[in-house]
Amino acid sequence: ENPNENVKKLEGHEGEVMDLVFTPDGSRLFSCATDRSIRAWSAEGGWTGTELIGYGGEVMHLAMAPNDTFLVSADITGAVMAWDLSAPLGEPKQRFKPHEREILTLGFSEDGKWMISGSADRNARLWTMGPYAIDRQTVVLRGHQDAINSAAFSNDGHWVATGSRDGTVRLWNLRSEH
């Protein structure tokens, strides 16, 4: 089957779309854009979109918690918000301002215990996850000399790696942190 023959065009954003993430069951898609919005698209409604409100900055990244209970968004101002997927999506459940500048990478460990955010402020933050929310306590991972562009967790939950504009990769041992 040719995917070009059955394509759906989802319209509603008024800016550049920066990131996309599906719920694990594929029933919903979330998009974020430079128009300062996040949209939820539902398969049930023929992929109609609903805008999530509460944003002040251009939204750069989205990450889905592995247990499918919440969505996390990160923006150009360094703010992070968590959205409860079992509740109406009008307002974020949690808001944090952990970084001084744009967040360039955001992601979860496979087991859902950790989240990482990396920023143009040269710091990464390691977040502890609860079952339904982000723990306010973070560990700041310092040492890069420039923006943190990427991050990845090892599947065994032992390591998180951060990659920077400074040309280095740093490996952080999660088992020695706690």
LUMDREN-826206 format. One record per residue (C-alpha): residue number from 1; residue in three letters; x negated, y, z negated. Coordinates in steps of 0.02 Angstrom, whole numbers. Each point is the difference from the previous one (the first is absolute). Example, Ala and Ser with C-alpha at 12.3 -4.5 7.8 and 13.67 -1.06 7.14 Angstrom:
2
{num->1 residuo->ala x->-615 y->-225 z->-390}
{num->2 residuo->ser x->-69 y->172 z->33}
This chain:
178
{num->1 residuo->glu x->0 y->0 z->0}
{num->2 residuo->asn x->-64 y->172 z->47}
{num->3 residuo->pro x->3 y->120 z->-151}
{num->4 residuo->asn x->19 y->147 z->121}
{num->5 residuo->glu x->174 y->-59 z->47}
{num->6 residuo->asn x->75 y->14 z->-173}
{num->7 residuo->val x->-79 y->152 z->-83}
{num->8 residuo->lys x->89 y->113 z->-124}
{num->9 residuo->lys x->-52 y->181 z->-12}
{num->10 residuo->leu x->18 y->68 z->-177}
{num->11 residuo->glu x->16 y->188 z->-1}
{num->12 residuo->gly x->17 y->126 z->-141}
{num->13 residuo->his x->-174 y->57 z->-47}
{num->14 residuo->glu x->-49 y->175 z->53}
{num->15 residuo->gly x->-187 y->-26 z->-21}
{num->16 residuo->glu x->-138 y->-125 z->34}
{num->17 residuo->val x->39 y->-174 z->-71}
{num->18 residuo->met x->-148 y->-49 z->-109}
{num->19 residuo->asp x->41 y->-171 z->-75}
{num->20 residuo->leu x->126 y->-143 z->8}
{num->21 residuo->val x->39 y->-144 z->-118}
{num->22 residuo->phe x->133 y->-138 z->4}
{num->23 residuo->thr x->79 y->-83 z->-151}
{num->24 residuo->pro x->-62 y->-181 z->-8}
{num->25 residuo->asp x->169 y->-67 z->60}
{num->26 residuo->gly x->-5 y->116 z->151}
{num->27 residuo->ser x->170 y->77 z->-39}
{num->28 residuo->arg x->-66 y->176 z->-26}
{num->29 residuo->leu x->-137 y->106 z->76}
{num->30 residuo->phe x->-71 y->158 z->-80}
{num->31 residuo->ser x->-87 y->139 z->96}
{num->32 residuo->cys x->-87 y->158 z->-58}
{num->33 residuo->ala x->-48 y->155 z->95}
{num->34 residuo->thr x->-80 y->171 z->1}
{num->35 residuo->asp x->176 y->75 z->-7}
{num->36 residuo->arg x->-11 y->-35 z->-188}
{num->37 residuo->ser x->124 y->-142 z->8}
{num->38 residuo->ile x->16 y->-186 z->-27}
{num->39 residuo->arg x->136 y->-94 z->90}
{num->40 residuo->ala x->79 y->-169 z->-39}
{num->41 residuo->trp x->62 y->-96 z->152}
{num->42 residuo->ser x->121 y->-143 z->-29}
{num->43 residuo->ala x->26 y->-151 z->113}
{num->44 residuo->glu x->174 y->-21 z->-74}
{num->45 residuo->gly x->55 y->167 z->72}
{num->46 residuo->gly x->-78 y->-28 z->170}
{num->47 residuo->trp x->-162 y->83 z->-57}
{num->48 residuo->thr x->81 y->163 z->-51}
{num->49 residuo->gly x->-112 y->115 z->-103}
{num->50 residuo->thr x->23 y->82 z->-169}
{num->51 residuo->glu x->-116 y->136 z->-62}
{num->52 residuo->leu x->-78 y->-15 z->-173}
{num->53 residuo->ile x->-10 y->171 z->-81}
{num->54 residuo->gly x->-113 y->78 z->-129}
{num->55 residuo->tyr x->-155 y->35 z->103}
{num->56 residuo->gly x->-106 y->157 z->2}
{num->57 residuo->gly x->-145 y->-53 z->110}
{num->58 residuo->glu x->-35 y->-93 z->161}
{num->59 residuo->val x->17 y->-186 z->-38}
{num->60 residuo->met x->-153 y->-97 z->57}
{num->61 residuo->his x->14 y->-179 z->-66}
{num->62 residuo->leu x->125 y->-130 z->-59}
{num->63 residuo->ala x->-28 y->-163 z->-94}
{num->64 residuo->met x->126 y->-134 z->-49}
{num->65 residuo->ala x->-17 y->-86 z->-169}
{num->66 residuo->pro x->-26 y->-187 z->30}
{num->67 residuo->asn x->152 y->-43 z->-107}
{num->68 residuo->asp x->108 y->108 z->116}
{num->69 residuo->thr x->68 y->106 z->-144}
{num->70 residuo->phe x->-72 y->168 z->48}
{num->71 residuo->leu x->-81 y->105 z->134}
{num->72 residuo->val x->-145 y->119 z->-34}
{num->73 residuo->ser x->-37 y->154 z->104}
{num->74 residuo->ala x->-153 y->114 z->2}
{num->75 residuo->asp x->-16 y->174 z->71}
{num->76 residuo->ile x->-118 y->134 z->61}
{num->77 residuo->thr x->2 y->91 z->-169}
{num->78 residuo->gly x->-63 y->-153 z->-97}
{num->79 residuo->ala x->170 y->-49 z->-72}
{num->80 residuo->val x->65 y->-178 z->-19}
{num->81 residuo->met x->184 y->-46 z->-16}
{num->82 residuo->ala x->84 y->-166 z->-37}
{num->83 residuo->trp x->173 y->-38 z->70}
{num->84 residuo->asp x->112 y->-133 z->-79}
{num->85 residuo->leu x->65 y->-109 z->142}
{num->86 residuo->ser x->145 y->-71 z->-103}
{num->87 residuo->ala x->69 y->175 z->-36}
{num->88 residuo->pro x->68 y->133 z->117}
{num->89 residuo->leu x->-151 y->73 z->87}
{num->90 residuo->gly x->39 y->185 z->-24}
{num->91 residuo->glu x->-133 y->42 z->-130}
{num->92 residuo->pro x->-167 y->-78 z->-48}
{num->93 residuo->lys x->-5 y->-102 z->-160}
{num->94 residuo->gln x->-177 y->60 z->-43}
{num->95 residuo->arg x->-110 y->146 z->51}
{num->96 residuo->phe x->-187 y->19 z->-31}
{num->97 residuo->lys x->-132 y->125 z->57}
{num->98 residuo->pro x->-159 y->-104 z->-20}
{num->99 residuo->his x->-107 y->78 z->137}
{num->100 residuo->glu x->-58 y->176 z->40}
{num->101 residuo->arg x->9 y->-25 z->188}
{num->102 residuo->glu x->80 y->-106 z->136}
{num->103 residuo->ile x->22 y->-186 z->-35}
{num->104 residuo->leu x->-80 y->-96 z->144}
{num->105 residuo->thr x->30 y->-180 z->-55}
{num->106 residuo->leu x->130 y->-89 z->-106}
{num->107 residuo->gly x->28 y->-185 z->-32}
{num->108 residuo->phe x->46 y->-142 z->-117}
{num->109 residuo->ser x->-93 y->-156 z->-53}
{num->110 residuo->glu x->81 y->-161 z->61}
{num->111 residuo->asp x->53 y->-50 z->-176}
{num->112 residuo->gly x->81 y->169 z->-30}
{num->113 residuo->lys x->-104 y->38 z->-156}
{num->114 residuo->trp x->-93 y->148 z->75}
{num->115 residuo->met x->22 y->145 z->118}
{num->116 residuo->ile x->-140 y->107 z->71}
{num->117 residuo->ser x->6 y->178 z->64}
{num->118 residuo->gly x->-149 y->81 z->83}
{num->119 residuo->ser x->-15 y->185 z->37}
{num->120 residuo->ala x->-94 y->138 z->89}
{num->121 residuo->asp x->-45 y->57 z->-179}
{num->122 residuo->arg x->-134 y->-140 z->3}
{num->123 residuo->asn x->87 y->-103 z->-134}
{num->124 residuo->ala x->100 y->-160 z->5}
{num->125 residuo->arg x->125 y->-43 z->-135}
{num->126 residuo->leu x->39 y->-175 z->-57}
{num->127 residuo->trp x->179 y->-13 z->-64}
{num->128 residuo->thr x->69 y->-137 z->-112}
{num->129 residuo->met x->170 y->-62 z->58}
{num->130 residuo->gly x->148 y->-48 z->-107}
{num->131 residuo->pro x->140 y->-108 z->70}
{num->132 residuo->tyr x->108 y->149 z->48}
{num->133 residuo->ala x->-113 y->151 z->-11}
{num->134 residuo->ile x->-175 y->71 z->9}
{num->135 residuo->asp x->-93 y->13 z->-166}
{num->136 residuo->arg x->-49 y->181 z->-32}
{num->137 residuo->gln x->-175 y->-55 z->-55}
{num->138 residuo->thr x->-127 y->-3 z->140}
{num->139 residuo->val x->-185 y->-39 z->13}
{num->140 residuo->val x->-94 y->128 z->105}
{num->141 residuo->leu x->-128 y->-83 z->115}
{num->142 residuo->arg x->-138 y->130 z->21}
{num->143 residuo->gly x->-160 y->-1 z->101}
{num->144 residuo->his x->39 y->35 z->182}
{num->145 residuo->gln x->-75 y->161 z->68}
{num->146 residuo->asp x->142 y->35 z->123}
{num->147 residuo->ala x->182 y->-43 z->39}
{num->148 residuo->ile x->61 y->-178 z->-28}
{num->149 residuo->asn x->75 y->-56 z->165}
{num->150 residuo->ser x->43 y->-182 z->-37}
{num->151 residuo->ala x->20 y->-130 z->-135}
{num->152 residuo->ala x->33 y->-187 z->-8}
{num->153 residuo->phe x->31 y->-130 z->-136}
{num->154 residuo->ser x->-73 y->-175 z->10}
{num->155 residuo->asn x->134 y->-136 z->4}
{num->156 residuo->asp x->-66 y->-78 z->-161}
{num->157 residuo->gly x->29 y->163 z->-94}
{num->158 residuo->his x->-183 y->14 z->-50}
{num->159 residuo->trp x->-54 y->150 z->104}
{num->160 residuo->val x->58 y->163 z->73}
{num->161 residuo->ala x->-108 y->79 z->135}
{num->162 residuo->thr x->1 y->185 z->46}
{num->163 residuo->gly x->-70 y->73 z->160}
{num->164 residuo->ser x->-52 y->181 z->15}
{num->165 residuo->arg x->-42 y->134 z->125}
{num->166 residuo->asp x->-171 y->-1 z->-89}
{num->167 residuo->gly x->-42 y->-160 z->96}
{num->168 residuo->thr x->7 y->-117 z->-150}
{num->169 residuo->val x->113 y->-140 z->-61}
{num->170 residuo->arg x->15 y->-26 z->-187}
{num->171 residuo->leu x->56 y->-164 z->-78}
{num->172 residuo->trp x->86 y->16 z->-169}
{num->173 residuo->asn x->17 y->-152 z->-112}
{num->174 residuo->leu x->179 y->-4 z->-64}
{num->175 residuo->arg x->-37 y->-137 z->-126}
{num->176 residuo->ser x->-131 y->105 z->-91}
{num->177 residuo->glu x->112 y->155 z->-10}
{num->178 residuo->his x->125 y->-81 z->-118}
